[in-house]
Amino acid sequence: MTAESHRRRRFWQILLLSAGLLVLTVISAGSVYLVNKAREDNKWVVHTIEVENQIHALLLEVRRAESAARGYLLTQGADFKADHDKAVTAIIPALDRLTRLSGDNPGQRANIEKLSASIETRLGQFAQEMDFIANGQPEKATALVREVASTDATAAIARVATAMLQEEERLFRLRTANADRSQTFAASMTGIGSGLVVVLALISIWLVRRSARARDEAETRLREAYANLESVVDERTADLREANDEIQRFAYIVSHDLRSPLVNIMGFTSELDELRGDIFRRIGNLAHVPADGAPLAPAAPGEIALEGADKQLQEDFSEALGFIKSSIAKMDRLISAILNLTREGRREFQPAKIDTTELIEAIVSTVAHQAAEAQAEIHLEPLPNLVSDRLALEQIFSNLIDNAIKYLKSGVPGEIRIRGRTKLGYAIFEISDNGRGIDPKDHQRIFDLFRRAGTQDKPGQGIGLAHVRALVRRLGGTMSVSSELNAGSTFTITLPIAWNASNRNRER
């Protein structure tokens, strides 16, 4: 398969999947909308039924009150009186609930007002009837009942209630039709969506099978290429090992050979330093010879009485000699550092179970004097244990803790905190301080060999952090720094909890 046909097939696959996703999204959104609409329509149907039931319940209580009042008028029975009071008490709550249920319909609210007025009138008549009977005036109660029958208050209540029932019946038919239509649309949308899903599933199966065949063909070709690649990788790996060993040997030889002329320079510099005193003593003596030529008494050892140009010459000579000595000392330290790096690079790491807390406590105890002089406190939190190379870990943490103490801000109490945690098979260590901090633009520079950042007022060759990062990488981990100027620094080291040295040592 050519690259062009592969791109074309990928394009149509993406287009088809995008169209399918769009269709499914539209169907899903439409189905959700229609289902919600059907649920809303059904809710209104149920609401209509509740209103009708409440109208019937209100009419029932009014009829109960009338029947009980007539029974009480005829028999003076206490049961009729209790039944009448109970029915009258239930009328107002039933009317209030009907008012709440009908509040969404302006026409029904007008009927509710009429119904409320009629019920209020009828309740007043009930109260008068009961008062007449309670006062022993049943004839007045009977007359009032006849008057109520002539004014037809109960019939007015029935007429308004019937009008409300007719309105609810109309709403019931309309809302039922809407609910049925919404359910039909929802069912149709679901059916269409299911059909499209099946079609898309079949197309997807076809595409997957086609891709699987292409993948099998690619895997076959890859296995063939991999068979040839293994030999190439082994050959290149052997070349890299040989080149790495050659670089280490070269660094060792160069640093070793540089030391020989450096020793000679140091020796001749020492002889120049001894000759300096004799030379300038003779110059001083010659500068003070009297006019008659009589020799002066020699000056005391170490005393050189020079003036003018001779004195300036002596100072320049001493300054130049001092520069030579300091440069020799610096070069000696650099050569020693290179030798140490090459020796460390040849050492094979040996994994061992290490109590990290105990190891760092021992390191902290060795720098306790420096920390006390810097007015710094070192806080050590519980740390996870490791299987790793002990000497490498000692060098890593010793260097970082020593740097944290070295670069604290003068005049400010130092605080160094060492903490750790585990995550996904790795131990994460953080060494933080409240010292000078590091400019963000120098975060990578400080890990380069012989490179330093910030004010150079502390002894060092710019090797420590480069060596630390090299050790961390050999242990299969990573190292990073987070810092701002005058805001302290946090060095983060991530190491495998259980390190296997076989692969790393084999690579070397």
Residue pairs with C-beta under 8 A, 6 or more apart in sequence:
1 9
1 214
1 217
13 207
13 211
16 203
16 207
17 204
20 196
20 200
20 203
20 204
23 196
23 200
24 193
24 196
24 197
24 200
27 189
27 192
27 193
27 196
28 193
30 189
30 193
31 186
31 189
31 190
31 193
34 182
34 185
34 186
34 189
35 186
37 182
37 186
38 179
38 182
38 183
38 185
38 186
41 175
41 178
41 179
41 182
42 179
44 171
44 175
44 178
44 179
45 172
45 175
45 176
45 179
47 101
48 168
48 171
48 172
48 175
49 172
50 101
51 98
51 101
51 102
51 108
51 164
51 168
52 165
52 168
52 169
52 172
54 94
54 97
54 98
54 101
55 98
55 161
55 164
55 165
55 168
57 94
58 91
58 94
58 95
58 98
58 115
58 119
58 161
59 157
59 158
59 161
61 87
61 90
61 91
61 94
62 87
62 91
62 119
62 122
62 154
62 157
64 83
64 84
64 86
64 87
65 84
65 87
65 88
65 91
65 126
66 154
68 80
68 81
68 83
68 84
68 87
69 80
69 84
69 126
69 129
69 130
69 145
70 145
71 77
71 80
71 83
72 80
72 81
72 84
72 130
72 133
73 129
73 133
73 138
73 141
73 142
73 145
76 133
81 130
84 126
84 130
88 123
88 126
91 119
91 123
95 115
95 116
95 119
98 112
98 115
99 112
99 116
102 108
102 109
102 111
102 112
102 164
103 109
105 167
105 171
107 167
108 164
108 167
108 168
111 160
111 163
111 164
111 167
112 164
114 156
114 160
115 157
115 160
115 161
115 164
118 153
118 156
118 157
118 160
119 157
121 153
122 148
122 153
122 154
122 157
125 144
125 148
125 153
128 141
128 144
129 141
129 144
129 145
132 138
132 140
132 141
132 144
133 141
148 154
241 507
241 508
244 508
248 342
248 345
248 346
251 338
251 341
251 342
252 339
252 342
252 343
254 338
255 335
255 338
255 339
255 342
256 339
258 331
258 335
259 332
259 335
262 328
262 331
262 332
262 335
265 324
265 328
266 328
266 332
269 321
269 324
269 325
269 328
272 321
273 321
273 325
276 317
276 318
276 321
277 302
277 304
280 304
280 306
280 310
280 313
280 314
280 317
281 299
281 304
283 306
283 310
283 313
283 314
284 299
284 304
284 305
284 306
284 310
285 296
285 298
285 299
287 306
287 307
287 310
288 296
288 305
289 295
289 296
290 296
299 305
304 314
306 314
330 461
333 461
334 450
334 461
337 461
337 463
341 463
341 467
341 470
344 395
344 467
344 471
345 470
345 508
347 391
348 501
348 505
348 508
349 388
349 389
349 392
349 474
349 475
349 501
349 504
349 505
350 389
350 390
350 501
351 387
351 388
351 389
351 499
351 500
351 501
352 387
352 388
352 389
352 390
353 385
353 386
353 387
354 385
354 386
354 387
354 388
354 390
354 393
355 385
356 383
356 384
356 385
356 386
356 393
356 420
356 427
356 429
357 380
357 382
357 383
357 385
359 390
359 393
359 394
359 397
360 380
360 383
360 397
360 401
360 418
361 380
363 394
363 397
363 398
363 401
364 371
364 378
364 380
364 401
366 398
367 378
367 398
367 401
367 402
367 405
370 402
370 405
371 377
371 378
371 405
371 414
371 416
374 405
374 408
374 414
375 413
375 414
376 405
376 408
376 413
376 414
376 415
376 416
377 413
377 414
377 415
377 416
378 401
378 416
378 417
378 418
379 415
379 416
379 417
379 418
380 418
381 417
381 418
381 419
381 420
382 420
383 418
383 419
383 420
383 427
383 429
384 420
384 421
384 422
384 427
384 497
385 497
386 393
386 427
386 495
386 496
386 497
386 498
386 499
387 497
387 498
387 499
388 475
388 495
388 496
388 499
389 475
389 499
389 501
392 471
392 474
392 475
393 475
395 467
395 468
395 471
396 468
396 471
396 472
396 493
397 418
397 429
397 431
399 464
399 465
399 467
399 468
400 431
400 468
400 491
400 493
401 416
401 418
401 431
402 464
403 464
403 465
404 414
404 416
404 431
404 433
404 435
404 489
405 414
405 416
406 458
406 460
407 433
407 435
407 436
407 454
407 458
407 489
408 414
408 433
408 434
408 435
408 436
409 434
409 435
409 436
409 486
412 434
414 433
414 434
414 435
415 433
415 434
416 431
416 432
416 433
417 430
417 431
417 432
417 433
418 429
418 430
418 431
419 429
419 430
419 432
420 427
420 428
420 429
420 430
421 427
421 428
422 428
422 497
425 496
425 497
425 498
426 477
426 494
426 495
426 496
426 497
427 494
427 495
427 496
427 497
428 492
428 493
428 494
429 492
429 493
429 494
429 495
430 490
430 491
430 492
430 493
431 490
431 491
431 493
432 488
432 489
432 490
432 491
433 488
433 489
433 490
434 488
435 488
435 489
436 454
436 455
436 485
436 486
437 483
437 484
437 485
437 486
437 487
437 488
437 489
438 446
438 453
438 454
438 481
438 483
438 484
438 485
438 489
439 453
439 454
439 484
439 485
440 483
440 484
442 453
442 454
443 481
443 483
445 451
445 453
446 452
446 453
446 465
446 481
447 465
447 466
447 469
447 479
448 462
448 466
449 462
449 463
449 466
450 461
450 462
450 463
450 466
451 462
451 466
452 460
452 462
468 479
469 479
472 478
472 479
472 493
472 495
473 479
474 504
475 495
475 496
475 499
475 504
476 495
476 496
476 499
476 504
477 493
477 494
477 495
477 496
478 493
478 494
479 491
479 492
479 493
479 494
480 491
480 492
481 489
481 490
481 491
481 492
482 489
482 490
482 492
483 489
483 490
